[in-house]
Amino acid sequence: MLNDKYIDFAALIENNPDIKQAVSNVNHELITRRGNKPSICNVFLNEYNTLRESDEFTFNIDKEAKKRLPDIINNKVQYVEAISSPDSSYKEKYHKRRNIGIVFSGGPAPGGHNVIAGFYHAAKKANTESSIFGFLLGPDGIVENEYVELTDGIVDEYSNLGGFGMIKTGRAKIDSEEKMCLSKETCRRLKLDALVIVGGDDSNTNAAFLAQEMNKDGIQIIGVPKTIDGDIQVRDSKGTVLCAISFGFHTAALAFANAISNLCTDSSSDVKYWHICKVMGRVASHLALEVALQTHANITLIGEDLADYTDSRRIEKAKKEGAFDYTAFGMTLRHLSRVICDGIVRRAAVGKNYGVMVIPEGILEFINEIQVFIIKFNTIIAQYNSTHDTDFHTNFPLLDDKLEYLRRLAKTSREEGTFTIWNARDDDLFNDIPAFFQEGLLMERDSHGNFQFSQVETDKVLMGLVKDYLDILKEKGQYKIGISKVYYAKTLEKGNLYPDMFGPVLFKNYGDEFLIVKETITSVKTLKQALVRDGIIQESDMIPAEVEKIFKKSVPSFKTQVHFYGYDGRGNDPSGFDCVYAYNLGLTAFSLVANGATGQMAAIKNLEKEFALWEPIGIPIASLMHIEERKGKLDLVLEKTLVDVNSPCFKIVKALREKWLGAFPGEDDYRRPGPIRFVGKCEDERPLTFILNELARSSLD
């Protein structure tokens, strides 16, 4: 037996190579990832490439964008094309020594390191003397002149790995005159020729303003689309797809899907929990849609589908009364809870009082009354902050303080009879909402002025309503667990009872595969009354133990386990798809820089198709911007893309909802996506939304 009393384990680890290797942070997976070279698009196999401006794509230009971004508003889509025999002046320009900065902005997304790797390798290939500076901790690194000069060793260490650990990231924006001046000073000190900003919609919006501001200084600004939410998608005015998705989406969706698939397995094994899975997606439900396709979860809510909902029954009712019900458009919280309950009750009826539900974190943004409250609160808070020296949340730190302020607004509206943002009706409706949700709706906004849906217990809001309604249905005898007829017969025969004698009294569908206890039987007392009424037993008799056992098994207990999928997915090592995609985005970004572009976003056209058809392009950022409300005021921003409820992939999901709900006897239709694969052939080399859209279009052509 090992006597460890006198053993120096630190020395043992240091002196034993096998133990040292076993506990090392360098393992086979890491070595394989670092050593893998991503495939590159055909155009980058040439030593030189150029840009071809295209007139085939047009955009609906916002007047404010034209006014505020005059130097880049006329940019066109640019194709990166190979050039085999350039003249000497072109070669000299292409190979010149450059100083280029690159920065991560916003939350991490799998593949970011490969954007840097692709850009770095292309820049060094063009001129080994070029310097690439990675600004630390996001845009603050530019403002504060904090950077690291990237080297082969640094880049190779992080190749094909997740996170933004190489240079870290931050959420700051260069959105003031002071920050802009400091950023320009940093660029002058480093003698930057160009700056590449890797980020989401806000970051690329910032890139457009930086491109405009730094154009006169001769500093090129290039954006790269990043967000796991998948809400950066670019189409021209005719609907032509120029950028199908941002990098990181595929990996995050697979990471979430794999974890949720495990819950599907657990749920169907333990048969007692509903797993409520909230996935990232504050504004759009792309991740939830992809996860639904990957896992076949029993219920998946898509926010855009709810916003598109029309209650035809209410419209018809109003029409008969000679009126028009404007509230019939859009889903309400109450109706949504009823939809969820319907699925839960139907599964229970076939013996499945368990399941898996997927909801996007921003689902509440698509609920009418919640959206109205959010818009009003954003405006109230913004107005207060603009007219006072202190912050709304500082002055009213407690929920009661905030509610009192709202009551004063409502009182003013009522007494003065004037229009105000917050009126007595708003106050009455808001007071009906649970306190924890009131507090959530009144919480501080994020740095961009957005309501922080990820901080709201969306699942608690929905499940609270669901549980309340399930209790009502249980009292009415409409929420029951179906009993297998085989189990029922076997149980009664053990007690020497005749199943056919008790069956018609107990069940409303005696003879079916799963038997449902009658709605009038909701307790042991009503069970005995039914048996006495039909002459099965006498008033003085006890209910047969086997019959009571069957009844108790039919009484449901709704138990939930809640999960949130977000930070784990965005920190995942990238899939093979994202490794290749991000690397080629880096190569594209350098091509844009080398050919003098600015105010462009690096992208890959035909990304949704097979790799051989990918086309690197530059997209004009200014053309994508529009006016939107932020922090209670209108501002010029890059537009987010929502799930298209008319797309083939969504319609396929809609057509399969009933099958995936599994409200039928037998096994559920769960799908096992498996772990994220880095190398080797796999069926999900692209997002399933891509694959289905392409297959559907091919079938319809």
BELVENUR-V384060 format. One line per field, one symbol per residue. ss: DSSP state (H for helix, E for strand, - for the rest). psi: psi as a letter, one per 20 degrees, with the letter a starting at -180 (. if undefined). burial: # if it has 16 or more other C-alpha atoms within 10 Angstrom, else .. Layout:
# BELVENUR-V384060
ss=???
psi=???
burial=???
This chain:
# BELVENUR-V384060
ss=---HHH--HHHHHHH-HHHHHH-----HHHHHHHH------HHHH---EEEEEE--------HHHHHH--------EEEEEE-----HHHHHHH----EEEEEE-------HHHHHHHHHHHHHHH----EEEEE---HHHHH---EEE--HHHHHHH------------------HHHHHHHHHHHHHH---EEEEEE-HHHHHHHHHHHHHHHHH--EEEEEEE-------EE-----EEE---E-HHHHHHHHHHHHHHHHHHHHHH---EEEEEE------HHHHHHHHHH---EEE-HHHHH--E-HHHHHHHHH-----HHHE---HHHHHHHHHHHHHHHHH-----EEEEEE--HHHH-HHHHHHHHHHHHHHHHHHHH----HHHH---HHHHHHHHHHHHHHHHHH-------HHHHHHHH---HHHHHHH-----------HHH--HHHHHHHHHHHHHHHHHH-------EEHHHHHHHHHH----HHHHHHHHE------EE-E------HHHHHHHHHH-----------HHHHHHHHHH-----EEEEEE-HHHH-----HHHHHHHHHHHHHHHHHHH-----EEEEEE-----HHH-EEEEEE-HHHEEEEEE--EEEEEE---------HHHHHHHHHHHHHH--------------------------HHHHHHHHHHHHH-
psi=ppojhjpnhghgghiohggghhjqioagggggghipoqqqqhhihqhqqrpoqpjipqqopphhhhgilhiihjqrppppqqphmqrhhgggghjqpqppqqqqpaqqppihhhgggggghgghhhoiiqpopoppkahhhggjlorppqrgggghhjpjqrrkhgjrrrjqqnkrhghgghghgghggilphqppooabghhhghhghhgghjghikpqppqppppihjjnppqaiijpphohqqqhggggghggggghhhhggggighliqoooopqqmghqkggggghghhhlqgpppoghhghiqpnhghghghghjkapnhiipqprgghghhgghgggghghhkjmlrappppqhkhhijpghghggggggggggggghiiqirqghghmhqghgghhghhhghgggghikrpqhoahggggghiiqqghhghghjrqraijjqpnhhipmghhgghggggghhhghghikioqpppphgggggghhhjkqogighghhgqilphrhpppqqhinirhghghgghghjjhrrhiqqpphhghggghhioqoopqppqpofhhhijqpqrhghggghghhgggghhgghjjqqjqpproqkhiaqhhjqoprppoghiiqrpqppkjrprorppqprpoijqghghggghjggghhklqqaqrkqqohrrppgrrpqhlirqhhgghgggghhhi.
burial=.............................#..##...#.##.##...####......#..##..##..#.###.########...........##.############################.#...##############.####.#....##########.#########....##.######....########################...##################....#####################.######...####################################......##............######..###.##.############################..##.#######.........##.....#..##..##.#####........###.##..#......#########....#####.####.###.##..###.##..#########..#..##....#.#..##.###..#...#########....######....#.....#..###.##..#####.....###..##########################.#############..#..##############..###...########....###..#...#..#####...#.#####.###.....###########.......
